[in-house]
Amino acid sequence: MRVLVFEPFRGAAGDMVCGALVQLGADRAAVSRAMTSVVGEPGIHDVVRAGIRAVKVDTRATVVQRSLPEVISHVRNADALPEAITLACRVFERMARGEAAIHGETSHFHEVGADDAIAEVIGACTALTGLAVDAVIVGTVAVGGGTIRSSHGILPVPAPATLAILEEAGLPIQYGTPDDGELCTPTGAALLSEFASFFPGAHAGGKVIATGYGAGDRNTPDTPNVLRATLIEKLEHTGDDEIFVLETNVDDVTGEVLATCIERMMAQGARDVCAIPCTMKKGRPGFLIRVVCLPGDSARLSRVLANETGTLGVRCLPYVHRFVALREMRNVTITLCGKTWEIPVKCGFMDSGIFSIKAESVRVQEVAKDCGLPAREVARLAEEEAWKILGRKNS
């Protein structure tokens, strides 16, 4: 399992995310090609920030205000993999929600609709896709302090749209001093938020594979103005006693969608899935969807859950310990309607003894249908027979 950890101890911006991933090992040529296709050839070069070697990405873009459809159109025409384009579109949709939450619906983006943001986002998404990570962790985001001049006038730091983006994602933040100024931009906030949301499900810890530093514009003498990214390889956990629990709340899916989602999650390797009725905000009825899975499947299944339901966030409760009883399928034979039927039963073992016997439901339904009997009657007969035979062997 490959886990990517971002440490935004001096905030984050689009160029910093892109630079950190390039130094980490992303395909520099692919990143440059993707950025060139939407804006122009970027400058990607090595710099030093307070004694730390880092990669600086310069989009060389002009300032142009665009609407969300115009931005998405630019992104979809990029010379990049489909996965990177899809991820980049999600980043801009996240930025649009942040702006709308503060400024209301507008026809154009403001600070985040310029060509430099388009180039940085498609470059960062291309870099991340190429690294083939299974999960992304984002540490506490330094947001800075003081004020900043924008198209809306003088705004507090963090900018309201930036704060709205971080709030939606639930990322932890750390305020600074007025001397810091703006450390986290809307583009940086949206990239980290979407990466963490799209690739959830891991704890930091394992073998370090690579480290990258992405440089910001300012070159402060005492504190390196960089974003650090670390790629960690975690050993797969093979035992069934530790699992991940994935959760999301939905209030806008039909029963048909919910049933299909549960079926798909099980087919994709979930250990268990349930939908629990709940009351959500504004008194709306909804469902808490809970998925039990093995640690190595959590990131993949989180994406399946998001795609099936359209949810914007999946909570991950990592490494939950569970009691797992040994189980084994046995066959018993019963006589019904003048015929002999073989029915599998699942036996649960504890302390060297059987404590649970349950007839296999599909086979029970087949026998019940042929005999014209209730399924619960067939199950009872099969389980009683199993207790006679297996319980006696066990005693």
N, C-alpha and C positions, 0 to 999 in steps of 0.2 A: 504494500500500500504506500503510495507516494503522496506525502502531505506537504503543502506549500504554506509557509508561515510568513505573514507580513508583520513587520514591527514599525509602525508609523510614529516613532518617538519624536520626529520633527514634522509630523503631518504627512500629507500625501497630495500629489497633483498628478495629472495624466502623464506628464513627461517623466516623473519620478517612477511611477509604476512601470512604464514601458522600459525605462533604463535599467531598473532592478531586474526585470525578467530577462532582458538581453544579456546582462552580465551573468545571470544565473545559468545561462546555457541555451536560451531560446534561439531559434534560427534567425540570425541578424538579417540575412538576405531576404527571408520571407517577410519579416517585419517591415523592412525598408520598402519592399515591393508593394505590400498592402497599403502603406501610408502614401507612397508615391501615386498609387492609382486613384486616391480620393482627393489629394491636395497637390502634392509635388514631392520631389525627392527630399527627404529629411536629412539633417546632419546628425550623425550618431558617432560620438567620439568620447574618448576617455578623459576624465578630469580628476582633480583632487579636491576634496572638501575636508578641511581641517585634518589633513593627514591621511584621509581614507580615499583610496582609489574608487571611482564610481563611473558610471556611464551617463552621459548627458545626451538627451534627445531634443533636437531643435526641429520643429515642424516647418519652420520658415513660411508660415501661413499668414495670410492677411486676415483682418477682422471683418467678418461678414455675418450679419444676422439672418438666420434661416428659421422657417417653420419646422415643426417636428416631421411632417411628411417629406419636406425637402431634405432634412437630415437623414431620414431613413432611406430615401431614394439614393442619396450619395453612398450610404453604407452598403446597400444591397448591390451596388455596382462595383464594389471593391474587388480587387484581385486577391481574394482570400478564401480559405476553406469555408464551406457552408456553416460549420459549427461556430467559427469565429464571427461570421456575419450575424448569425442568430443571437449570439451572446452580446455583440455590440449593439444590436437593436434593443435588446432588453436593458442595456445600460442607459441608453438615451430615453427609453420609456420611463425608467426610474428617475432620471433627471427631470423629465417633464412633469412627473407627479410631484416632485419636490418644489419646482417653481410654481405649479398650480396651487399647491397647498398654501403658499405664502402670498403670491401675487394674483391668484385667480387665473382662469383660463385666458391665455393670450394667443395671438396669431403667430408670434415669433418667440423663440428662445431669446435670452439676453446673453449673459456672459458665457453660457454653455452651448450656444448655437454657432459659434465661430468655427472656421475651418481647422484651427489648431486643435480644438476639442475632438472634431471628427477624426482627424489623423491620429491623435493620441489614443482614442478609444479603439479604433480598428487595429492599431499597432499593438496595444496591450492585449486585446482579445486574441489576436493572431499569435502573440508570444505565449500566452497561457495555454491555448489549444495545443500548440506544438510541444509543450512540456509534458502533456499527458498525465496530469495530476489526478488523484482520486478525491482529494479533499483540500479545502483552503481554510486557514485559521487567520483571523485578523486580531492583532493585539489592540491595546488602548490607543485611540487616535488622538494625537496632540492637535488641537484646533487653533491654538494661538489666542490672541486677545487684542483689545483696542478697537479700532474702526478701520473701514476700508471704503474707498470711493468706488461706486458702481454706476450703472445706467439708471439706477433708482435713487441715486444720491449717496449720502454718507450712511453706511450701514454698520451695525456692530459685527464684531468677529466672535464666533464664526458667522458667516453670512447666513441669513435666515433659510435660504434654500438648502445650503449645505447641512444645516442643523436638521431640517426636515428629512433630508435623505438619510442621515445617520440615525435619526429617531425611528424611521420606518424599519430600518435594518436591525435596530437594537444593538448597534455596535457601541462599546464603551468609549467615552471621550475624556480628555484631560484639558482643562482650560490653562492658558498661559498668562503672560503679562502683556500690557499694552506695547511693550518694546518688541514683542514677538511678531505682531501684525498677523496677517492671515497665513496659517500653516497648512490648512486643509482646504482645497478648492472643491467646488461642486463636482467637477470631473473626477478628482481623486476619490472623493467620498462615494460617488456612484460606482466607480470601478471596484473598489474594495467591498462595497455592500453587495453588489451583484455577484462577485466572485465567491464571497462567503456564503451567499444564499444558494447559488447554483451548485456549489461543491461542498455541501456541509458534511459533518460527521466524523470528527476525529479529535483526539487529544494530542497536544504537542509532545513529542518524545520519540526517540529512535536514533538511527544513524544518520548523521549529516552527510548529504550527497553533494550539495553545492550551496554557495552563498552569493548573493548579488546585491549591489548597492546602486540605486538610481538617484542621480543628483538633481537638486532643485536649482533655480537661477541664482539665489543668493549664496555668497561664499563667506559665511560667518567664521571668524577666526577660532572661537572657543568650542563651538558645538557643530559637528558635521551636519550640514543641511542635506541629509540623504534619507532615503527609504530603504530599509533592509528587507530582503526576501531570502528565506532559507528553505531549501528542499530537503525533506527528511523522509527516510525510508523506514516504515514501521513493519515489524514482523507480523505476519498474519497469525491471528489467534485461532487455533484449531479446535479448542474445546467448546462444548455447548453450554458451559456453566456461566459464560459471560456473553451478553447480547447488547445490541443497541435498540433503543426505542425511538421511533420516529413519530411525530405528532403534527397535525395541522387541523385548524378549524375551518369549516366551510359552511356557508349559508346560501350558496347560489348554485348548487348542483342538483340535478334531478335524481330520482331513485334509480333510473336506468344508468346514469353516469356513475353513481356510487357503486352499483352492483358490478359494473364493468371494471371499475377501478380495483375493487377488492379481488376480482378474478385475475386481473392482470398482475397485481402485486404478488399473489400467490404463485402464479405461473413464472414470475421473474425471480423467485427464490425466497420470498418472505416466509418466515417461520409461522407467523400468524398475523391476521388483520382483523380489526373490528371497527365498527362505526357506532359511536355512542351518542344518542340524542342529547343536545344541550341547548341552552338559551344564550344567545350571543348579544353583541351590542345592539342597542336600540330595540331590545326585546325580540329580536328575530330568532325563530327556531333554526337550528343548524345541527351539524354533526361534528364530533371530535373523532377524526380518523387516527387510529393508533396502529402502528406497524411494528412487529417484533422481527428483528433480522440479525444476522451475524455481522460482526464489525466490518469485515471486508466488503459487505454488500451495501452498507449504509449510504454511501455517496451515490451509487448507481440507483438504488431504490428511491432515494430522495428526489432524483430527477424524474423517475417514472411517476411518482406521486404528484409532482408539480405539473407534469405534462398532462396527466389524466384528469386532474381536478381544476387546473388553472390557478391553484393557490400561489400566492406570492412569497410564502415563507414556510419552511419546514423546520420544526424544532427537533433537535437531536439530543437525546439523553444517552450519553456514551457509557459503555462498560457497566451496565446494570447486571448485578449478580442474580442468577436465578437457580432454583432447585430443579434439577432434571433427573427424573426417575429413569432407570433402565427400562427399556421396553422391547418387546419381541412379539412378532406375529406367529400365532399357532393356528392350526386348523382343527375344527371339531365336526363331527357328523351327527345330524339329527334326521329323524324320519317324520315326514309330513305329507299328507294327501297320498299315501301309498308309495311315496318316493323317498329316496335317500339323498340328502343335500349336504354338501361340504361348505362350511362357513368359516372364514377366517375371523379370529378374535385377537384383539390387541391386549397383551398382558403387561401390566406394570409391576416392576420388582423393587422391593426395598428391604434392606436387612436380610438378604438372601431368600426372601419370600415374596409371593404374589400378593399384591394388595388391591389390584384393580384389573377387571376384565371387561372389555367392551367389544361387542360384535361390530364387524366392519359394515358400515351403513349401506354402501352400494350393493353389496351382495345380499344383505338383508332385504333391501327393497326389491331386488330381482326375485327372490324366493317368495316374498309376500305377494307380489303381483301374480306369479304363476299359481299360487295356492289360494288366492282370494282372501287372504288374512291380513289383519293390521300388522304393519311393520313392527310395532312395539312388541307384539306377541311372538313373532319370529325371533326378534332380538333376545327376548326373555328366555326362550327355550334354548337358544344357542349358548347364552351366557351361563344358564343353569348347568348345561351339559359340560361346559368348560370348567366350572367350579368343581363339579363332581370328579372330573378326570385330573385336571391340573392342580386343583387344590389338594387332592388326596396325595398326589406325587410330591407336593410341596411340604406336606405335614410330616 
